[in-house]
Amino acid sequence: MNAVDGPGYLDEPQKSGSELNCPVCAQTLHDLAKLNEHLDRIHGFGEVSNEDADSVNTQLTRSRNVVENSSKAAKANRFELKRDHWIKPVMGKSRCRTCSKSLTQARQAINCRRCGEVYCKNHCNLIIKLNSNAEYNPLTGEWCKCCINCFGNRAGYNEFGAVCNKTSMFKELRGSKVEDKQLRKLQLENRFIRLANGIQQINNQSSKSMLASIRKYTEINKLERSVVPWTPDEAAFACSLCSKPFTLALRKHHCRLCGKVVCNESQTNCSNQLPLMSLIRAASDLPISTEFVDNNAEDVQIRICSACVRILFIKRKFTRELSLPEPSILRIYENMRTTADVILSILPQVLNQAEEFSATPNAPDVALLTKMRRKLLDSFALYDRLTKQMLKIKPKNPAEERIQRAIVFRASMLIQEHMLPLRSLTNAASTQNSSHETTPESERSMNQGYGNNLSIKEVKEYRDQLMVLKEQKFLVENMIASASKQRKFDEAETLSGNLRELNEQVEMIARALGEEGFS
Amino acid sequence: MGWVKSPIHKRAHQNKRYNTATMLQFKLVLLGDSSVGKSSIVHRFVKDSFDEFRESTIGAAFLSQTIKLEKHPDVTIKFEIWDTAGQERYKSLAPMYYRNANAALIVYDVTQPGSLVKAQSWVEELKNKVGDQDLVICLAGNKVDICDEDATAREVQREDAQLYAQEQGLLFYETSAKTGAGVSAIFQEIGERVYQKKGMEVPSSTQARKPLNVELQRPSTNDSTSCCS
């Protein structure tokens, strides 16, 4: 396209003056606007966009021509928009269609150029391209003001095509699949129950008599075949799971639950001999009689393919592992994370406070700063303790060890990163303190701050107690009020005695809490 | 004649006040697991009413009730009852109320074996913190009306609880706040016991002087409540 974009080419239509020939059909037209319209209508250029790249050279030049012509034409003769559909606003009476504001001045009112309705200035501030008939025309139209309705209703705006909801269809399909799966599972479970019960019974009999013990394995074999009909060996040429052809080395085996012929490859794990007792234990929710458990039934193994194992046991294992208490490593990590959150939220506050303090040192700031700093240091100490606890845990497997190492690494990073600014802060505060004479009040609060070494649990307990006491104080105050109202003065006296006790208790706990109390 | 009569009359009157008509004030605290019916028992005793859907107590409620002892008709006892909340949250309030109490009523629910365990822990706590020489402790198994309707609902046998009460030297009653069975008997018995303890310690000094005030004020109290509210 750039190749044909020469200044000489651009000048060409203007040179030809009032007489213009259509480049397609060579029809003579009077001016550029006419030619434009002719091209749009007869030759269908209205839809052609500039991006159509794979056109022939001539076509490109033509389309280029059209666009150039249209813009020039619009500039050449002034665009005349149809106005007879405009609704004439009556000042003071008409209202904006969108906000219903009454329009009192002619300056405020404005007609939507497309639908002609009256709007206020604020609700007619969108623009779309309209042709002279006030119809939407994105190609040759001029930018005109319009209302939100016309803006939104124009063709091609926000179009997503037809919506077809396939959720129900999907649900139906999926439902049938899930149902199939459920049925399959139920079938396998029933077979497993029969097999397990039968084998245990045979085991039990064999322990009683010699004859039965000789016949034990034939009996089990018979039972296995009765539970599920085995696929005949001749019909199977390849493993039904991994599709590997059977050879002399790769033998055929039958899954005792689905009866299919599978291989015994250790790589693909298509089937395995599994001890019956551990299977029963794995599916402890199934109604399998376990009265013969103490017999030496451990030696009985049954072959099950991996597909049946997946259906029967994987989900059980998952749910059981889910119900186990979460490992201590995670618990500690959770604690560490909340502590880290506390640290990260306090630290900027402390730094800000310290800055303010160094700028304008005064007493109340000192108390607040001390309190916050203490809280921060406590949090750091707790974090450090938790990290040490984490280190003490012996990992059960390599994965856990890796997780543990990562957590500890992250923890030490965090401490290094955030303790550093704190150290400078400590220096600043101490120098500030030594240079600035400490008021007795601030000193006292500091001593108190460091004096009571309450653990977090104790603080929590004290706070709970304080809350309960304050509640009770409020209740008793109300009781006194109602008792004196009813002129039961002896009751009021008893109650005030209790109130005094409550106040004493509240004070005592508040003292014990010290800085940790409710501020 | 009038001169002779009036001193005698006066003296008789005085006698009645100071010696025969004794009025004693006792502090009683209710303890026990939550929702065993402590508040219901108190309300049955004080207001003789029962609310099927009572809300759980917050903190500790205060009520008072005056009774005459059956065995000593001239003794009036005013119970100042602190009905504590059974919920674990309010456990820290309890010591304040049992500290100077004359009697403690520990309630359990005969349909809830756990509540008896809780009651036993309260007995332990009282004996450790207060000592039972100053305190009359009474154990009450509440909600027997449920067992009367449906015998299978009973989880704590009367004999078991009674045996425990005997071992610990507690008063024991089974009650029903709903029907009112055993409630007044319990307070009569507690009053009797406390009177025996107190009566020996303080015959008439501080306790006897109080009624003077009370009796003088009482008529006006009643009048004002009856006409104004």
Contacts between the chains, C-beta under 8 A, distances in Angstrom:
chain1	res1	chain2	res2	distance
A	464	B	89	7.1
A	464	B	92	7.5
A	465	B	92	4.4
A	468	B	59	7.0
A	468	B	89	6.3
A	468	B	90	5.6
A	468	B	92	5.8
A	468	B	93	5.9
A	469	B	92	7.5
A	469	B	93	7.2
A	471	B	58	6.8
A	471	B	59	5.5
A	472	B	59	3.9
A	472	B	60	6.3
A	472	B	90	8.0
A	472	B	93	5.8
A	475	B	58	6.8
A	475	B	59	4.9
A	475	B	60	7.7
A	475	B	61	7.9
A	476	B	62	7.6
A	479	B	62	5.7
A	486	B	225	6.3
A	486	B	229	7.4
A	487	B	220	7.7
A	487	B	221	5.1
A	487	B	224	5.5
A	487	B	225	7.0
A	488	B	64	8.0
A	488	B	221	7.1
A	489	B	217	7.1
A	490	B	213	7.8
A	490	B	214	6.2
A	491	B	62	7.3
A	491	B	64	5.8
A	491	B	80	7.8
A	494	B	62	7.4
A	494	B	64	7.9
A	494	B	80	5.6
A	495	B	62	6.1
A	498	B	62	7.5
A	498	B	96	7.6
A	501	B	96	5.7
A	502	B	96	7.1
A	505	B	96	6.4
